[in-house]
Amino acid sequence: MYVRLATARDRRKISDLIASAFGQHGEALLVDNLREQEDVVYEWVATVLDEVVGHLALSRLVEPVNCLALAPVSVHPFRQRQGIGSALIHAALELAEEDEWTAVFVLGDPKYYGKFGFDVSQAGGFDSPYPHEFTAAAVLDAGAFASLKRELVYPAAFAGV
Ligand SMILES: CC(C)(COP(=O)(O)OP(=O)(O)OC[C@H]1O[C@@H](n2cnc3c(N)ncnc32)[C@H](O)[C@@H]1OP(=O)(O)O)[C@@H](O)C(=O)NCCC(=O)NCCS
């Protein structure tokens, strides 16, 4: 398994993969819309023998500044529980930190994302359109994080989900 940044040539395979991971097309559409609105900052894929078996997108939040939203993360149903999701999330967080983003926010199962340093209590003080119990933050720059505006505004494409 190989993890790398996605290219435009991966897009059709990425859509198929996301749809099979979620069993529906909404999340693939979210990624299409995020790209269209130029809100995607990074897309990662995991490949096995040139097949795309995993994908992850990081998009720029409107608020707070210099922060990213992680969504969605997808691993092909036949390849789940083999460490692919973990490899994608670790690679994505490492590059985001290197590129000096302040934090990455995620909406999802706190038990799963907690393994990667996402902490519900760090996101708790932020006004959010989504439930606080499923919103977590991985802080990459603690100094900058302390002075962020305490409000989460997601890219427009999220409203369609
Ligand atoms: C959630 C998902 C991305 C995880 O990817 P994966 O490659 O199967 O996960 P990994 O093999 O890296 O698992 C990492 C750890 O999380 C655990 N885990 C995996 N899926 C889990 C889940 N749905 N809930 C809780 N824990 C989970 C694994 O047991 C493993 O724990 P361990 O390190 O203690 O053994 C994948 O199952 C998926 O695509 N699901 C459908 C789409 C989805 O729900 N995406 C997440 C919401 S955006």
The ligand as an SDF file (V2000), in Angstrom:
LIG
                    3D

 48 50  0  0  0  0  0  0  0  0999 V2000
  -13.6760    4.6780    9.0380 C   0  0  0  0  0  0  0  0  0  0  0  0
  -12.6590    4.1770    8.0160 C   0  0  0  0  0  0  0  0  0  0  0  0
  -12.1390    5.3550    7.1970 C   0  0  0  0  0  0  0  0  0  0  0  0
  -11.4970    3.5490    8.7900 C   0  0  0  0  0  0  0  0  0  0  0  0
  -10.4930    3.1460    7.8910 O   0  0  0  0  0  0  0  0  0  0  0  0
   -9.7200    1.7660    8.1100 P   0  0  0  0  0  0  0  0  0  0  0  0
   -8.6220    1.6970    7.1270 O   0  0  0  0  0  0  0  0  0  0  0  0
  -10.7130    0.6740    8.1260 O   0  0  0  0  0  0  0  0  0  0  0  0
   -9.1370    1.9900    9.5870 O   0  0  0  0  0  0  0  0  0  0  0  0
   -7.7930    1.4420   10.1920 P   0  0  0  0  0  0  0  0  0  0  0  0
   -7.5790    0.0270    9.7180 O   0  0  0  0  0  0  0  0  0  0  0  0
   -6.7020    2.4080    9.9480 O   0  0  0  0  0  0  0  0  0  0  0  0
   -8.2020    1.3990   11.7080 O   0  0  0  0  0  0  0  0  0  0  0  0
   -7.5590    2.1790   12.6860 C   0  0  0  0  0  0  0  0  0  0  0  0
   -8.1340    1.8740   14.0230 C   0  0  0  0  0  0  0  0  0  0  0  0
   -9.5050    2.2840   14.1000 O   0  0  0  0  0  0  0  0  0  0  0  0
  -10.3550    1.1850   14.3920 C   0  0  0  0  0  0  0  0  0  0  0  0
  -11.5430    1.3690   13.5740 N   0  0  0  0  0  0  0  0  0  0  0  0
  -11.6560    1.1590   12.2460 C   0  0  0  0  0  0  0  0  0  0  0  0
  -12.9080    1.4880   11.8310 N   0  0  0  0  0  0  0  0  0  0  0  0
  -13.5670    1.9220   12.9280 C   0  0  0  0  0  0  0  0  0  0  0  0
  -14.8730    2.4110   13.1530 C   0  0  0  0  0  0  0  0  0  0  0  0
  -15.7780    2.5060   12.1560 N   0  0  0  0  0  0  0  0  0  0  0  0
  -15.2250    2.7790   14.4040 N   0  0  0  0  0  0  0  0  0  0  0  0
  -14.3310    2.7070   15.4290 C   0  0  0  0  0  0  0  0  0  0  0  0
  -13.0650    2.2450   15.2800 N   0  0  0  0  0  0  0  0  0  0  0  0
  -12.7030    1.8670   14.0470 C   0  0  0  0  0  0  0  0  0  0  0  0
   -9.5700   -0.0450   14.0220 C   0  0  0  0  0  0  0  0  0  0  0  0
   -9.9400   -1.1430   14.8030 O   0  0  0  0  0  0  0  0  0  0  0  0
   -8.1520    0.3860   14.3480 C   0  0  0  0  0  0  0  0  0  0  0  0
   -7.9280    0.2840   15.7340 O   0  0  0  0  0  0  0  0  0  0  0  0
   -6.5620   -0.2990   16.2860 P   0  0  0  0  0  0  0  0  0  0  0  0
   -5.4900    0.5990   15.7280 O   0  0  0  0  0  0  0  0  0  0  0  0
   -6.7320   -0.1960   17.7680 O   0  0  0  0  0  0  0  0  0  0  0  0
   -6.5200   -1.6850   15.7380 O   0  0  0  0  0  0  0  0  0  0  0  0
  -13.2510    3.0900    7.0770 C   0  0  0  0  0  0  0  0  0  0  0  0
  -13.7570    2.0540    7.8620 O   0  0  0  0  0  0  0  0  0  0  0  0
  -14.3490    3.6070    6.1490 C   0  0  0  0  0  0  0  0  0  0  0  0
  -14.0790    4.0320    5.0180 O   0  0  0  0  0  0  0  0  0  0  0  0
  -15.6300    3.5390    6.5850 N   0  0  0  0  0  0  0  0  0  0  0  0
  -16.7630    3.9630    5.7780 C   0  0  0  0  0  0  0  0  0  0  0  0
  -16.7470    5.4590    5.5880 C   0  0  0  0  0  0  0  0  0  0  0  0
  -16.7310    6.2070    6.9150 C   0  0  0  0  0  0  0  0  0  0  0  0
  -17.5410    5.9530    7.8100 O   0  0  0  0  0  0  0  0  0  0  0  0
  -15.7850    7.1870    7.0290 N   0  0  0  0  0  0  0  0  0  0  0  0
  -15.5790    7.9350    8.2670 C   0  0  0  0  0  0  0  0  0  0  0  0
  -16.4700    9.1050    8.3630 C   0  0  0  0  0  0  0  0  0  0  0  0
  -15.8780   10.4840    7.3870 S   0  0  0  0  0  0  0  0  0  0  0  0
  1  2  1  0
  2  3  1  0
  2  4  1  0
  2 36  1  0
  4  5  1  0
  5  6  1  0
  6  7  2  0
  6  8  1  0
  6  9  1  0
  9 10  1  0
 10 11  2  0
 10 12  1  0
 10 13  1  0
 13 14  1  0
 14 15  1  0
 15 16  1  0
 15 30  1  0
 16 17  1  0
 17 18  1  0
 17 28  1  0
 18 19  1  0
 18 27  1  0
 19 20  2  0
 20 21  1  0
 21 22  1  0
 21 27  2  0
 22 23  1  0
 22 24  2  0
 24 25  1  0
 25 26  2  0
 26 27  1  0
 28 29  1  0
 28 30  1  0
 30 31  1  0
 31 32  1  0
 32 33  2  0
 32 34  1  0
 32 35  1  0
 36 37  1  0
 36 38  1  0
 38 39  2  0
 38 40  1  0
 40 41  1  0
 41 42  1  0
 42 43  1  0
 43 44  2  0
 43 45  1  0
 45 46  1  0
 46 47  1  0
 47 48  1  0
M  END
$$$$
